[in-house]
Amino acid sequence: MGSEAQELHFLLIPLMSQSHLLPFTDMAKRLAEHGVSVTVVMTPLNALRYKYVLDHSRASGLVVHFLTLPFPCKEAGLPEGCENIDSLPSSDLVTAFFDASNMLQEPISKHLEAMEDKPSCIITDICFPWTTDVALKFGLPRIAFHTTSCFTLLCSHSITRSKVMERVKGDDEPFVVPGLPDKVEFTKAQMPQMMKDGPDDLENLLVKLKAAELSADGVLVNSFEELEKNYVKGYQKVVKKLWCIGPLSLSPAVGSAKLDRGNNSSIDPNQCQDWLDSKDPNSVLYVCFGSLCHVSAPQLVELALGLEASRRCFMWVIRKGDSTQELEKWLLEYGFEDKTAGRALIIRGWAPQVMILSHPSVGGFVTHCGWNSTLEAVSAGVPMITWPMFAEQFYNEKLIAEVLRIGVSIGVRRPVEWVEEEKGGVMVSREAVQRAIGRLMDEGEESAERRRRAKELGKAARRAVQKNGSSYFNMTLMIHYVRQASTRKRSVITLTRH
Ligand code: UDP
């Protein structure tokens, strides 16, 4: 146990979504390794899903607890049991989900009120501006946690501040993001909805989120300095304090949880491992679009045809909700699994992604560019085919394909609209899939260079989380900061009592 951290207690408040709960629980274990005692706010169903975090922590002698609070589904108009964004039946319910999440303010405040020994600080999801009031009420330092890169943060900060989009004519006219270390271009169409001329309530939310971030005592980012040095430096000037502490999925304490991270694996891990073992190094393409994206059946058919035409080995994860009757009927009638037998493995449901990406046979990743997936691929030294769908995924694509040059863009120009999904729109053709796979996986000099860069970054990622690596050191600095803040607070209390 680090003596610096003794007696410190951190309360973590994540958004109930896989891409937030995974890094939050990884961070909880990492903090506990530094000797801090940690409590993570959970809801009953998420606590069940993430029970392995408690089991592994206990087995390793780490102090991690859950504070399990009921999730107000009914009050917010959500179906019973919708405690995680991945269980929402429709995107129309996202606002209700955030309403329910915001209602957690009261029970969290009540819990803090009842605590004799208050926590030393709260680490809050950036999505919850109300934690500012909670921290003020109880005189606690508040640290905001971003589950994205400094590249994304700096891009979005520069775009908002410079108002560059006001000078852009149409949705498809490219503009350069001002003040960045590299020339980075986007179109308005690719911006997250909140950044465009959205409805007033979305704009107001953006203002609130920004204010909560700027007023936080400091900001934690799941990234590492060596990955995006200039963007880290740039973002350091925006916030009070910045600590990059990732990749959190690489923590030694995460190692034992590689198989069932966030959900039970839908495939027997031994079968998965044996299949990968039977393939040549760098020969397998892993295809997975994260925990949230819905991909229409016609688009999945197009992807399947591109995969078939590529003649490469591939492991394809089809999300539970996407494995529709329409798709399954096509797969059967076309004889897809027979035609690709021996070189394809389809996983329907949840895959042990971190374990798969770290297998030496995996040589490429077709990704929707969610930040966790991106960072997991970087950590494993695997180059990517970028297929962004929405939100900040277009920023991540730029970082992967143009700044770090460890990926090939599949050529998506616009985010997928829910309506388009419903209509079964196809945005990426089988030819585009086949072309991108060819470029990523061929034996040419360009792909060898790309692979070499990806492997180097993977090594840098592993060094960053080791003792005395940059992320390890930043975690120590952040804990030191909280210790000083709580010592100051204690002396003020003692002085006031006298
Ligand atoms: N994930 C997984 N198995 C799956 C699908 C996703 O383990 O079958 C994990 C993945 O490793 C990552 C997270 O879920 O940690 C997805 O987060 P990301 O930010 O990439 O995307 P999002 O789900 O927010 O779209």
Residues whose N, C-alpha, C, O or C-beta is under 5 A from the ligand:
A	BS01	UDP	Q18 S19 L22 R261 F289 G290 S291 L292 C293 V317 G349 W350 A351 P352 Q353 V354 G370 W371 N372 S373 T374
